[in-house]
Every structure is written in C-alpha cells, then in structure tokens.
Amino acid sequence: MSKLSASEFQTWESLYWPDKVPRTSQLPESPLESVIAGLDARWSYKSSAYSVPREAFVGLTDSVALKLTEANAKMASVMASDPIMVLAAVAAAFKTGTSVEVVHDPSKTPPSGAVTIVQGGRSSDPKGDFKVESAQAAGAAWEPSDPAVSILFPEDARAIYPLGELRSAATSFSSFLGLREERGVALLGSIRREFGFFTAFSAMVTGVPLLVLDDVKGLQSSSPKPSVMFLGRDMDGNKEGSLGSFRSVLGGLRREFAYVGVEGPSAPGFTRGLERSTGIPVLQMYGVSGRGIVLSNPKEFNTHGSAGIPITNAEAIIADNYEGNWTRDRILMGPGVDGELVFRGSFVDSMKDVGDPRQNPVRAAILGQSTDWVTTGITAKMDENGYFYVKDASFR
C-alpha cells in the first residue's frame, strides 16, 4: 500500500499549484441578504423563451420573499418548473434567511414544507405572467438548524446547501476560474441538476450575465456573446445527453469562448477531441452533493481525463477506504493508488448534514497531524502532479 509522506505532500503543495490560480481568496463577511442587494447591475438572465433584466428579477425575487415572510415559517417549499423561478426562490432565501426547498416535479418528489409557494402563469413573459401563489401542503416538515436551500432532483435525491456555504462555494469557484472577468456565462444543461444549478448560481452572485440554453443554436442569436460555456451531462433532467453531438456547432464558435467547462467525470478522449475540434480549452469539473463544484481543471494547465485540482479555498486528498469504521483515522494515499476522495476547506463544514449519507467527518494523518476532513464515498486517485481522477463509484 503506497502512501504519501509529509515531505512529498509539501512538494506537491509548493511545486504543482499553478501560479495564476489563487490558492485562497477572501470570502464574503457581509450579511446573506447582500447577495441580492448587491447584485451587479450588468447581471441579466436570458433563455430561448425570454430575457429578464436585473430589475425584473429583483421584482420577482421580492414577490417570492413576500410570500416567505407572510408564511412565517422556518421553511417553505417552492414549486418551480422554470429556471428563473428556481433562481428567484434561492435569491429569496438569501433575502429573508428562510430555508427554501425547491421542488421540480411534485408527482415524483412531494413537497415537505408546511407552506408551499406555487409558480403561477406562463413562463413566456415573466414580467407579466409570473404569479406567486401560496397554499398549505401536507407532509413532514424539513427544517434544518441553519437557513439552507434544498434542491429536490427528479430521481428523488435531495441536496442541501446551507446558505453561507453555498455563497462561499460559489465565490471560491468564481475566484478559481476568474469568472467575474468574463462578459457572460452560457449554460447548456438543466438547473434541475446540481451542475447546472451551481454554475447558474455562481454567475448570479458574481454579477455575470447568464444565458440558459435548450440548444446550442441559441448562441447564434445571443447578444452580447457570452465568453464562457458550461456543459452539463444531462440536458433536460430526464435523459442523459450526448456531448459528442455538440462538436460541430461549437466548432464554428471557436473564437467566442475563453473556455468550456464540462461536467465530469468524462473520458479523456471526449474532452481532448472536443478541444481539438473547436479550438476552445475544455476543462473538466466535478461536484460533490451539497458542496458545489470542488474540483476543476485550471485555465492555465488542463489535464484531459482528470477532474482537476481542488478549487480555491478547498483541499482534497485520497484516503484509504476501510468499510469497517468510517470515523477512525485514515491513511493518506500516494499517487496512482485508489482510495476515497475527501475534502476540507473554508466552505466545507464537516459537521453539516447536506443530505448525502456518504459525507461524514473523518480524520486523516497529514504532515504528522490528524485533521478533520469530509468523506464523499467516491473512489478516485491522484497523480504525481496533484490532479484527481474520479471513478464516480461509491464503495459504501
């Protein structure tokens, strides 16, 4: 069994972190409501159906926030089938400090809140047709100890994001990629999925205009042109999308993007082929339930087949996987050896329940000291340069 010595770990820390990528960044200390109050004036939302400027989005958020306040409950369920309503519900949670559960399909995942806020009207004109209604709902209440956002996905999986950690994770991700410097973000994927939700939220909190696409052809009529695209594996929340079908369209837009972020794990042949056919850097990324995207390839040094390195303000290691006792001290594994992917960082709280039973606090010995980390239940390995390769298989 190979394990990484303290001196080898120090060498990886000092030699292999890209110079232009911030290792740490200042996280917000302002009140949570400032996420919306400070929304950048240039932020806007566009989709194939409509365009929503900042002012209209703030008005929609205020409508949801008013219902949350009137409900006088610690948690409310929001029935949101439209992406802009999902973002408005999350924004309202930050504004009011109320926990919000976003439900996409009540027939598959019934709401659990004492109060349900319902999206009314049609989504063709959110400024005129969106209505926010409230009704009582049956079911056991979900009330976290701290204000949080819960996303119920189509497969009846729940991801829980404490508000503070969600904002910090988005800030760290944006810092890692320099997202605030971009002129716009295009998302080809579904906010029904965590990858799409987190990248859309990151664009919102950094003030970058957001374009949500059902089809890549929507890029041709978009103005101004976004400079970054995020590509999710699942297009509509119901079926797996084939990313290879996008090569020809993206090939004609090679000067439009600084890079394309792809949800991992993806085979090296796919990302390398997509990059060669488009001339655009294709960066694989990987997220953990309730933590957001925690691994990403940096813009300056992309390794195909790898999920990348830990983003700003996060650390990752490979620990040995021992199925008998998850809370015992763990051994730090060396390069090329399979083990469990574990994290720690300023936005990764080992004591938070984020809805995934695989995530538990453990202790791992690093640099001669045993410190707290968060497990994932994901099998992965690290190479000699500190890049992680995810097998996306839980051994629990």
PEQUIJO-V712256 format. One record per run of one state. SS is the DSSP state (a for helix, b for strand, c for the rest). FROM is the first residue (numbers start at 0). TO is the last residue. Records with the same first field share a line. If there is no record, write none. Layout:
SS->FROM-TO ; FROM-TO
This chain:
c->0-1 ; 3-4 ; 15-32 ; 37-42 ; 46-49 ; 71-73 ; 79-81 ; 96-97 ; 103-113 ; 120-124 ; 129-129 ; 136-146 ; 152-156 ; 177-177 ; 181-183 ; 188-192 ; 206-208 ; 213-214 ; 221-226 ; 231-232 ; 234-238 ; 240-241 ; 251-257 ; 263-266 ; 278-279 ; 288-290 ; 296-306 ; 310-312 ; 319-327 ; 330-330 ; 333-337 ; 345-346 ; 348-359 ; 366-367 ; 382-386 ; 394-395
b->2-2 ; 43-45 ; 50-52 ; 74-78 ; 98-102 ; 114-119 ; 130-135 ; 147-151 ; 157-161 ; 184-187 ; 209-212 ; 227-230 ; 233-233 ; 239-239 ; 258-262 ; 280-287 ; 291-295 ; 307-309 ; 313-318 ; 328-329 ; 331-332 ; 338-344 ; 347-347 ; 360-365 ; 368-381 ; 387-393
a->5-14 ; 33-36 ; 53-70 ; 82-95 ; 125-128 ; 162-176 ; 178-180 ; 193-205 ; 215-220 ; 242-250 ; 267-277
